[in-house]
């Protein structure tokens, strides 16, 4: 029943850090739907670095989700993205593109 209540928004990457609440507030874990007891040690998860959307989660839930690949960090996500061409390659492409256009304009 708790798992049906848990809702974790989709995000490309997550900022994950340990936290301990210093005020007596109870949170609901977005991973399992269970309550986080006041003043307990837990994790703070932030989707794509947007702190206004941060969530508090059980330590065990975060570790399990990280192990399953459900909470990738920014560096883990960036490793899966296509790399931008180097400055030298971009300059070379601009130079050869210009030469090709000039040759086409001359009718070569």
GICOR-V134955 format. One record per backbone hydrogen bond with DSSP energy under -0.5 kcal/mol. CO is the residue of the C=O (numbers start at 1). NH is the residue of the N-H. If there is no record, write none. Layout:
co:CO nh:NH
co:CO nh:NH
This chain:
co:1 nh:5
co:2 nh:5
co:2 nh:6
co:7 nh:9
co:13 nh:48
co:14 nh:16
co:15 nh:46
co:17 nh:44
co:19 nh:42
co:23 nh:25
co:23 nh:39
co:27 nh:36
co:29 nh:33
co:34 nh:29
co:35 nh:37
co:36 nh:27
co:37 nh:40
co:40 nh:21
co:42 nh:19
co:43 nh:45
co:43 nh:57
co:44 nh:17
co:45 nh:55
co:46 nh:15
co:46 nh:49
co:47 nh:50
co:49 nh:51
co:50 nh:53
co:51 nh:54
co:55 nh:45
co:56 nh:30
co:57 nh:43
co:58 nh:62
co:59 nh:63
co:60 nh:64
co:61 nh:65
co:62 nh:66
co:63 nh:67
co:64 nh:68
co:65 nh:70
co:65 nh:71
co:66 nh:69
co:72 nh:14
co:73 nh:77
co:74 nh:78
co:75 nh:79
co:77 nh:80
co:78 nh:81
co:86 nh:90
co:87 nh:91
co:88 nh:92
co:89 nh:93
co:90 nh:94
co:91 nh:95
co:92 nh:96
co:93 nh:97
co:94 nh:98
co:95 nh:99
co:96 nh:100
co:97 nh:101
co:98 nh:102
co:99 nh:103
co:100 nh:104
co:101 nh:105
co:102 nh:106
co:103 nh:107
co:103 nh:108
